Amino acid sequence: MTSDYTRDHEHELEAEYLSAADAVVLDIYEADGALFVDVVVPCPTCSEPLRASARVREVVDADIEFPIDDAEDVYD
């Protein structure tokens, strides 16, 4: 990778290029009274693994039974 590419590349993420099947949950934790989820997703431009932190803003019931045997139904 050239230094020019590294300097110009900012790993911008767009939902259009991300898939739940490509994400891995790293951590779920509480900070400053809020719940956070850290995931790793591939950069759509260079495929480098990126760690993204998301603050949980809403929790709702899900019509899913554990264990999740057929994850395909969840992500379709």
Backbone as a chain_set.jsonl record, in Angstrom:
{"seq": "MTSDYTRDHEHELEAEYLSAADAVVLDIYEADGALFVDVVVPCPTCSEPLRASARVREVVDADIEFPIDDAEDVYD", "coords": {"N": [[0.86, -1.176, 0.0], [0.649, 2.155, -0.882], [2.097, 5.173, 0.498], [0.68, 7.465, -0.149], [-1.895, 6.47, -0.662], [-2.547, 5.48, 1.884], [-2.555, 7.837, 3.375], [-4.685, 9.269, 2.214], [-6.871, 7.643, 2.537], [-9.708, 7.029, 4.468], [-11.334, 5.081, 5.562], [-14.254, 5.113, 5.216], [-17.539, 4.25, 6.131], [-20.479, 2.769, 4.846], [-23.816, 1.737, 5.044], [-24.819, 0.39, 2.858], [-22.742, -1.128, 1.832], [-22.127, -2.959, 3.785], [-22.55, -6.046, 5.565], [-24.473, -8.12, 7.679], [-23.571, -10.707, 7.933], [-20.865, -10.441, 7.597], [-19.962, -9.21, 9.867], [-18.517, -9.258, 13.141], [-19.168, -9.658, 16.509], [-17.407, -8.111, 19.017], [-17.416, -7.092, 21.627], [-19.609, -6.283, 24.326], [-20.628, -3.751, 26.323], [-20.911, -1.485, 29.163], [-20.797, 2.005, 29.414], [-20.463, 5.199, 30.763], [-23.14, 5.114, 31.64], [-24.51, 4.067, 29.476], [-25.261, 1.495, 27.058], [-23.023, -0.266, 24.962], [-21.98, -1.691, 21.837], [-19.387, -3.366, 20.319], [-18.163, -4.035, 17.128], [-16.513, -5.847, 14.474], [-15.915, -5.063, 11.165], [-15.35, -5.477, 7.622], [-13.46, -3.08, 5.788], [-15.025, -1.516, 3.103], [-13.543, -0.505, 1.001], [-10.777, -1.234, 1.177], [-10.694, -3.661, 2.458], [-9.57, -4.003, 4.977], [-9.769, -4.944, 8.437], [-12.102, -3.303, 10.496], [-12.82, -1.787, 13.582], [-15.846, -1.017, 15.001], [-17.791, 1.01, 17.104], [-20.932, 1.003, 18.608], [-23.557, 2.778, 20.035], [-26.214, 1.646, 21.982], [-29.415, 2.552, 21.339], [-32.034, 1.824, 21.322], [-34.148, -0.781, 22.416], [-35.947, -3.591, 21.577], [-38.5, -6.155, 21.49], [-37.721, -9.299, 19.98], [-38.643, -11.592, 17.493], [-37.37, -14.224, 17.734], [-35.977, -17.391, 18.334], [-33.864, -18.903, 20.746], [-31.34, -21.487, 20.692], [-30.012, -19.593, 17.944], [-30.49, -21.183, 15.224], [-30.866, -21.056, 12.44], [-29.568, -18.65, 11.037], [-29.866, -17.41, 8.631], [-32.557, -16.758, 8.132], [-32.861, -14.584, 9.827], [-31.302, -12.55, 8.718], [-32.27, -12.106, 6.164]], "CA": [[0.0, 0.0, 0.0], [1.482, 3.352, -0.957], [1.855, 6.14, 1.568], [-0.364, 8.387, -0.622], [-3.175, 5.802, -0.439], [-2.77, 5.428, 3.327], [-2.835, 9.189, 3.858], [-5.972, 9.722, 1.688], [-7.929, 6.681, 2.839], [-10.246, 7.265, 5.806], [-12.221, 3.982, 5.95], [-15.641, 5.541, 5.354], [-18.48, 3.13, 6.142], [-21.854, 3.004, 4.41], [-24.609, 0.527, 5.268], [-25.01, -0.276, 1.569], [-21.625, -2.04, 1.572], [-21.896, -3.808, 4.955], [-23.462, -7.17, 5.703], [-24.453, -8.716, 9.024], [-22.782, -11.937, 7.862], [-19.447, -10.073, 7.639], [-19.664, -8.56, 11.135], [-18.232, -10.093, 14.305], [-19.318, -8.913, 17.759], [-16.224, -8.219, 19.864], [-17.656, -6.759, 23.023], [-20.822, -5.571, 24.737], [-20.207, -3.179, 27.593], [-21.574, -0.264, 29.606], [-19.907, 3.143, 29.651], [-21.199, 6.451, 30.992], [-24.551, 4.833, 31.795], [-25.102, 3.611, 28.215], [-24.812, 0.198, 26.566], [-22.304, -0.186, 23.692], [-21.634, -2.938, 21.165], [-18.258, -3.213, 19.404], [-18.133, -5.053, 16.073], [-15.482, -5.707, 13.45], [-16.433, -5.199, 9.799], [-14.3, -5.176, 6.649], [-13.56, -1.815, 5.055], [-15.469, -1.817, 1.745], [-12.573, -0.023, 0.03], [-9.486, -1.928, 1.204], [-10.909, -4.938, 3.146], [-8.94, -4.042, 6.29], [-10.768, -5.056, 9.504], [-12.35, -2.056, 11.222], [-13.605, -1.921, 14.807], [-16.854, 0.037, 15.093], [-18.531, 1.025, 18.365], [-22.288, 1.531, 18.434], [-24.316, 2.984, 21.266], [-27.562, 1.093, 21.889], [-30.398, 3.61, 21.58], [-33.382, 1.259, 21.386], [-34.226, -2.225, 22.63], [-37.309, -4.054, 21.311], [-38.645, -7.604, 21.437], [-37.401, -9.925, 18.697], [-39.335, -12.868, 17.304], [-36.294, -15.169, 17.441], [-35.788, -18.361, 19.397], [-32.474, -19.31, 20.978], [-30.245, -20.887, 19.941], [-30.332, -19.181, 16.582], [-29.977, -22.242, 14.359], [-30.898, -20.677, 11.037], [-29.331, -17.207, 11.011], [-30.257, -16.907, 7.311], [-33.872, -16.142, 8.251], [-32.732, -13.322, 10.55], [-30.636, -11.548, 7.911], [-32.891, -11.929, 4.851]], "C": [[0.902, 1.233, 0.0], [1.146, 4.314, 0.163], [0.783, 7.146, 1.155], [-1.747, 7.785, -0.376], [-3.519, 5.803, 1.05], [-3.184, 6.797, 3.855], [-4.238, 9.649, 3.427], [-7.152, 8.842, 2.103], [-8.396, 6.83, 4.281], [-11.192, 6.18, 6.285], [-13.656, 4.453, 6.191], [-16.567, 4.339, 5.242], [-19.85, 3.586, 5.689], [-22.6, 1.687, 4.546], [-24.795, -0.278, 3.983], [-23.943, -1.343, 1.307], [-21.301, -2.964, 2.742], [-22.943, -4.904, 5.018], [-23.353, -7.733, 7.107], [-23.615, -9.985, 9.041], [-21.282, -11.653, 7.941], [-19.026, -9.477, 8.975], [-19.432, -9.591, 12.241], [-18.361, -9.22, 15.541], [-18.094, -9.178, 18.624], [-16.537, -8.042, 21.333], [-19.009, -6.076, 23.181], [-20.517, -5.056, 26.136], [-21.021, -1.912, 27.909], [-20.515, 0.793, 29.875], [-20.755, 4.397, 29.773], [-22.7, 6.23, 31.057], [-25.259, 4.363, 30.531], [-24.508, 2.261, 27.834], [-24.175, 0.379, 25.19], [-22.04, -1.583, 23.158], [-20.493, -2.615, 20.2], [-18.281, -4.365, 18.409], [-16.925, -4.8, 15.168], [-16.143, -5.971, 12.108], [-15.288, -4.917, 8.832], [-14.539, -3.811, 6.001], [-13.97, -2.143, 3.628], [-14.466, -1.381, 0.666], [-11.309, -0.879, -0.01], [-9.537, -3.286, 1.912], [-10.16, -5.077, 4.472], [-10.029, -4.199, 7.353], [-10.868, -3.742, 10.274], [-13.2, -2.342, 12.446], [-14.552, -0.728, 14.887], [-17.588, -0.101, 16.417], [-19.886, 1.678, 18.121], [-22.959, 1.646, 19.791], [-25.724, 2.453, 21.048], [-28.542, 2.199, 22.273], [-31.81, 3.076, 21.75], [-33.274, -0.25, 21.586], [-35.685, -2.631, 22.455], [-37.324, -5.576, 21.307], [-38.325, -8.104, 20.035], [-38.1, -11.274, 18.639], [-38.328, -13.919, 16.849], [-36.175, -16.113, 18.624], [-34.311, -18.712, 19.521], [-32.395, -20.812, 21.105], [-30.676, -20.547, 18.52], [-29.694, -20.191, 15.635], [-29.883, -21.807, 12.908], [-30.781, -19.161, 10.928], [-29.736, -16.587, 9.676], [-31.608, -16.209, 7.367], [-33.804, -14.782, 8.921], [-32.229, -12.222, 9.625], [-31.229, -11.362, 6.53], [-33.749, -10.698, 4.784]], "O": [[1.823, 1.326, 0.811], [0.045, 4.28, 0.714], [0.045, 7.637, 2.009], [-2.663, 8.481, 0.06], [-4.654, 6.095, 1.428], [-4.075, 6.892, 4.698], [-4.913, 10.345, 4.186], [-8.305, 9.268, 2.024], [-7.59, 6.767, 5.21], [-11.809, 6.343, 7.337], [-14.212, 4.212, 7.262], [-16.396, 3.502, 4.356], [-20.33, 4.647, 6.088], [-22.068, 0.633, 4.197], [-24.915, -1.502, 4.03], [-24.211, -2.342, 0.64], [-20.302, -3.681, 2.698], [-24.079, -4.72, 4.582], [-22.257, -7.814, 7.663], [-23.007, -10.307, 10.062], [-20.508, -12.535, 8.313], [-17.835, -9.258, 9.194], [-20.063, -10.648, 12.271], [-17.738, -8.161, 15.622], [-17.778, -10.328, 18.928], [-15.997, -8.749, 22.184], [-19.483, -5.384, 22.28], [-20.185, -5.834, 27.03], [-21.71, -1.358, 27.053], [-19.478, 0.518, 30.479], [-21.661, 4.622, 28.97], [-23.464, 7.069, 30.58], [-26.486, 4.269, 30.514], [-23.394, 1.924, 28.236], [-24.715, 1.092, 24.344], [-21.895, -2.538, 23.922], [-20.606, -1.713, 19.37], [-18.403, -5.527, 18.795], [-16.392, -3.692, 15.109], [-16.841, -6.969, 11.93], [-14.352, -4.197, 9.179], [-15.676, -3.441, 5.706], [-13.325, -2.974, 2.99], [-14.544, -1.852, -0.469], [-10.818, -1.217, -1.087], [-8.529, -3.989, 1.961], [-10.121, -6.17, 5.037], [-11.114, -3.642, 7.193], [-9.859, -3.149, 10.653], [-14.194, -3.063, 12.357], [-14.121, 0.425, 14.845], [-17.965, -1.205, 16.809], [-19.984, 2.747, 17.518], [-22.926, 0.714, 20.594], [-26.36, 2.771, 20.043], [-28.504, 2.716, 23.39], [-32.686, 3.776, 22.257], [-32.415, -0.908, 20.998], [-36.565, -2.076, 23.113], [-36.284, -6.213, 21.14], [-38.61, -7.439, 19.039], [-38.14, -12.006, 19.628], [-38.412, -14.439, 15.736], [-36.259, -15.691, 19.778], [-33.599, -18.806, 18.522], [-33.352, -21.398, 21.61], [-31.598, -21.154, 17.975], [-28.519, -20.08, 15.287], [-28.924, -22.151, 12.217], [-31.783, -18.469, 10.746], [-29.93, -15.374, 9.591], [-31.795, -15.177, 6.723], [-34.612, -13.907, 8.613], [-32.675, -11.079, 9.728], [-30.735, -10.526, 5.773], [-34.34, -10.413, 3.743]]}, "num_chains": 1, "name": "protein.A"}
